[in-house]
């Protein structure tokens, strides 16, 4: 659930006043969104050792300590500010448990998970969600092709698609994260989708994925 403008303004003012109760309410409001982001970005080798809930709790503590500095970043909406801290916490956890040498491998895994997420967005019909072996193989093949198509795009195109479909941010939130105007974010997204469809059109068996 996304709060209305008045609630966002209230949260911002409360955070400026160092209100930890408001911070807890903000985390509770967006917990599902943040949990999903952490879950999909968490290194598979850390499964069983680190729980997304633990990372969110660590992020809450970090956010509490940084409330005194919130005024320096008040140009971010409360959610985007909290998302930023969650992301930094996740990076710190990866460094502690995995090590810098694994970062490139993790980025590849993230992109694969994201491709699956984006594919699911476009393959959401009941027939395509059937769990028969033949349909599972077909989904796996299409996900692999979609991953390759995404990888062929420019980093800026990959980024906006990841924010919109993998993290499920709104256009205004994407604009905040990228530091651009909402209209520019919308244009960048449309261009990225168009380029992805152009790549898909040239890939046998993939073009129908992005037209359904």
VENNORHU-V771023 format. One record per residue. N is the residue number from 1. PHI is phi in whole degrees, 0 to 359 (NA if undefined). OMEGA is omega in degrees with one decimal (none if undefined). BURIAL is I if it has 24 or more other ideal C-beta (glycine too) atoms within 12 Angstrom, else O. Layout:
n=N phi=PHI omega=OMEGA burial=BURIAL
n=N phi=PHI omega=OMEGA burial=BURIAL
This chain:
n=1 phi=NA omega=179.0 burial=O
n=2 phi=257 omega=-178.7 burial=O
n=3 phi=291 omega=179.1 burial=O
n=4 phi=282 omega=-174.9 burial=O
n=5 phi=300 omega=-179.2 burial=O
n=6 phi=298 omega=179.2 burial=O
n=7 phi=294 omega=177.2 burial=O
n=8 phi=298 omega=179.1 burial=I
n=9 phi=296 omega=178.4 burial=O
n=10 phi=297 omega=178.9 burial=O
n=11 phi=302 omega=-177.9 burial=I
n=12 phi=299 omega=179.7 burial=I
n=13 phi=295 omega=-179.5 burial=O
n=14 phi=293 omega=178.0 burial=O
n=15 phi=294 omega=177.0 burial=I
n=16 phi=300 omega=179.4 burial=O
n=17 phi=273 omega=178.5 burial=O
n=18 phi=73 omega=-176.1 burial=O
n=19 phi=281 omega=-179.2 burial=O
n=20 phi=288 omega=176.6 burial=O
n=21 phi=295 omega=176.8 burial=O
n=22 phi=295 omega=177.8 burial=I
n=23 phi=297 omega=178.5 burial=I
n=24 phi=297 omega=178.5 burial=O
n=25 phi=294 omega=178.5 burial=O
n=26 phi=297 omega=178.5 burial=I
n=27 phi=296 omega=179.3 burial=I
n=28 phi=297 omega=-178.5 burial=O
n=29 phi=296 omega=-175.3 burial=O
n=30 phi=252 omega=-173.7 burial=I
n=31 phi=303 omega=-178.0 burial=I
n=32 phi=298 omega=179.2 burial=O
n=33 phi=296 omega=-178.1 burial=I
n=34 phi=291 omega=178.5 burial=I
n=35 phi=299 omega=-179.1 burial=I
n=36 phi=296 omega=179.2 burial=O
n=37 phi=299 omega=-179.7 burial=I
n=38 phi=296 omega=-177.9 burial=I
n=39 phi=300 omega=-177.2 burial=I
n=40 phi=283 omega=-179.8 burial=I
n=41 phi=265 omega=-176.4 burial=I
n=42 phi=291 omega=-179.3 burial=I
n=43 phi=301 omega=-179.1 burial=I
n=44 phi=303 omega=-179.2 burial=O
n=45 phi=291 omega=178.6 burial=O
n=46 phi=265 omega=179.9 burial=I
n=47 phi=300 omega=-178.1 burial=O
n=48 phi=90 omega=178.9 burial=O
n=49 phi=255 omega=-178.1 burial=O
n=50 phi=230 omega=179.8 burial=I
n=51 phi=254 omega=177.8 burial=O
n=52 phi=307 omega=179.3 burial=I
n=53 phi=297 omega=178.9 burial=O
n=54 phi=293 omega=178.7 burial=O
n=55 phi=293 omega=177.9 burial=I
n=56 phi=295 omega=177.7 burial=I
n=57 phi=294 omega=177.6 burial=O
n=58 phi=295 omega=178.6 burial=I
n=59 phi=294 omega=177.8 burial=I
n=60 phi=298 omega=178.7 burial=I
n=61 phi=296 omega=179.0 burial=O
n=62 phi=298 omega=179.2 burial=I
n=63 phi=296 omega=178.8 burial=I
n=64 phi=299 omega=-179.6 burial=I
n=65 phi=290 omega=-176.6 burial=O
n=66 phi=262 omega=179.1 burial=I
n=67 phi=302 omega=-178.6 burial=I
n=68 phi=296 omega=-179.6 burial=O
n=69 phi=256 omega=-175.9 burial=O
n=70 phi=301 omega=-177.4 burial=I
n=71 phi=299 omega=179.7 burial=O
n=72 phi=284 omega=-179.0 burial=O
n=73 phi=233 omega=-176.6 burial=O
n=74 phi=289 omega=174.8 burial=O
n=75 phi=290 omega=173.8 burial=O
n=76 phi=274 omega=171.6 burial=I
n=77 phi=292 omega=-178.2 burial=I
n=78 phi=307 omega=-179.0 burial=I
n=79 phi=294 omega=-178.2 burial=I
n=80 phi=297 omega=176.0 burial=I
n=81 phi=298 omega=-179.8 burial=I
n=82 phi=292 omega=176.9 burial=I
n=83 phi=301 omega=-179.8 burial=I
n=84 phi=298 omega=179.8 burial=I
n=85 phi=292 omega=176.7 burial=I
n=86 phi=299 omega=179.0 burial=I
n=87 phi=297 omega=178.4 burial=I
n=88 phi=294 omega=177.1 burial=O
n=89 phi=296 omega=179.4 burial=I
n=90 phi=298 omega=177.2 burial=I
n=91 phi=298 omega=179.7 burial=I
n=92 phi=298 omega=179.4 burial=O
n=93 phi=295 omega=177.7 burial=I
n=94 phi=300 omega=-179.6 burial=I
n=95 phi=297 omega=-178.4 burial=O
n=96 phi=289 omega=-172.0 burial=O
n=97 phi=263 omega=-173.5 burial=O
n=98 phi=249 omega=-178.7 burial=I
n=99 phi=104 omega=-175.6 burial=O
n=100 phi=298 omega=-176.0 burial=O
n=101 phi=292 omega=-178.0 burial=O
n=102 phi=263 omega=-172.8 burial=O
n=103 phi=296 omega=-179.3 burial=O
n=104 phi=295 omega=178.5 burial=O
n=105 phi=296 omega=179.9 burial=O
n=106 phi=293 omega=179.2 burial=I
n=107 phi=299 omega=178.2 burial=O
n=108 phi=296 omega=179.3 burial=O
n=109 phi=297 omega=178.1 burial=I
n=110 phi=301 omega=-178.1 burial=I
n=111 phi=295 omega=178.1 burial=I
n=112 phi=294 omega=177.6 burial=I
n=113 phi=299 omega=179.7 burial=I
n=114 phi=296 omega=179.0 burial=I
n=115 phi=298 omega=177.1 burial=I
n=116 phi=298 omega=179.0 burial=I
n=117 phi=299 omega=180.0 burial=I
n=118 phi=293 omega=177.5 burial=I
n=119 phi=297 omega=179.3 burial=I
n=120 phi=298 omega=178.7 burial=I
n=121 phi=300 omega=-176.9 burial=I
n=122 phi=266 omega=-177.7 burial=I
n=123 phi=246 omega=-170.4 burial=I
n=124 phi=267 omega=176.9 burial=O
n=125 phi=276 omega=-177.5 burial=O
n=126 phi=298 omega=-178.1 burial=O
n=127 phi=296 omega=-178.0 burial=O
n=128 phi=283 omega=179.3 burial=O
n=129 phi=270 omega=179.5 burial=O
n=130 phi=298 omega=-170.5 burial=O
n=131 phi=258 omega=177.2 burial=O
n=132 phi=294 omega=-179.8 burial=O
n=133 phi=305 omega=-178.0 burial=O
n=134 phi=295 omega=178.5 burial=O
n=135 phi=290 omega=177.7 burial=O
n=136 phi=296 omega=178.2 burial=O
n=137 phi=296 omega=-180.0 burial=O
n=138 phi=298 omega=178.6 burial=I
n=139 phi=298 omega=179.9 burial=I
n=140 phi=298 omega=179.5 burial=O
n=141 phi=295 omega=-179.7 burial=O
n=142 phi=292 omega=177.3 burial=I
n=143 phi=298 omega=178.5 burial=I
n=144 phi=296 omega=179.0 burial=O
n=145 phi=294 omega=179.7 burial=I
n=146 phi=293 omega=176.8 burial=I
n=147 phi=301 omega=179.5 burial=I
n=148 phi=296 omega=179.4 burial=O
n=149 phi=295 omega=178.9 burial=I
n=150 phi=296 omega=-179.5 burial=I
n=151 phi=297 omega=-178.6 burial=I
n=152 phi=280 omega=-179.6 burial=O
n=153 phi=281 omega=175.2 burial=I
n=154 phi=294 omega=179.4 burial=O
n=155 phi=307 omega=-179.5 burial=O
n=156 phi=294 omega=177.0 burial=O
n=157 phi=290 omega=178.3 burial=I
n=158 phi=299 omega=-177.2 burial=I
n=159 phi=298 omega=-176.8 burial=I
n=160 phi=290 omega=176.5 burial=I
n=161 phi=293 omega=178.6 burial=I
n=162 phi=297 omega=-179.0 burial=I
n=163 phi=294 omega=-177.1 burial=I
n=164 phi=283 omega=-173.2 burial=I
n=165 phi=256 omega=-179.5 burial=I
n=166 phi=282 omega=179.3 burial=I
n=167 phi=270 omega=178.9 burial=I
n=168 phi=58 omega=175.7 burial=I
n=169 phi=281 omega=174.1 burial=I
n=170 phi=285 omega=179.4 burial=I
n=171 phi=298 omega=179.1 burial=I
n=172 phi=295 omega=178.2 burial=I
n=173 phi=292 omega=176.7 burial=I
n=174 phi=299 omega=179.0 burial=I
n=175 phi=300 omega=178.0 burial=I
n=176 phi=298 omega=-177.6 burial=I
n=177 phi=299 omega=-177.2 burial=I
n=178 phi=275 omega=-179.7 burial=I
n=179 phi=71 omega=179.7 burial=O
n=180 phi=230 omega=178.4 burial=O
n=181 phi=286 omega=179.3 burial=O
n=182 phi=305 omega=179.0 burial=O
n=183 phi=298 omega=179.1 burial=O
n=184 phi=294 omega=178.2 burial=O
n=185 phi=295 omega=178.4 burial=I
n=186 phi=296 omega=178.9 burial=O
n=187 phi=297 omega=-179.9 burial=O
n=188 phi=297 omega=179.7 burial=I
n=189 phi=294 omega=179.9 burial=I
n=190 phi=299 omega=178.6 burial=O
n=191 phi=296 omega=-179.4 burial=O
n=192 phi=295 omega=177.9 burial=I
n=193 phi=298 omega=179.3 burial=I
n=194 phi=298 omega=179.8 burial=O
n=195 phi=295 omega=178.0 burial=I
n=196 phi=295 omega=178.6 burial=I
n=197 phi=292 omega=176.7 burial=I
n=198 phi=295 omega=177.0 burial=O
n=199 phi=294 omega=-179.4 burial=I
n=200 phi=296 omega=-179.8 burial=I
n=201 phi=297 omega=-179.7 burial=O
n=202 phi=268 omega=-178.5 burial=O
n=203 phi=248 omega=-179.4 burial=I
n=204 phi=306 omega=177.4 burial=O
n=205 phi=88 omega=-177.2 burial=O
n=206 phi=251 omega=-173.6 burial=I
n=207 phi=302 omega=-178.2 burial=O
n=208 phi=290 omega=-179.6 burial=O
n=209 phi=298 omega=-174.7 burial=I
n=210 phi=267 omega=177.8 burial=I
n=211 phi=246 omega=-179.8 burial=O
n=212 phi=264 omega=none burial=O
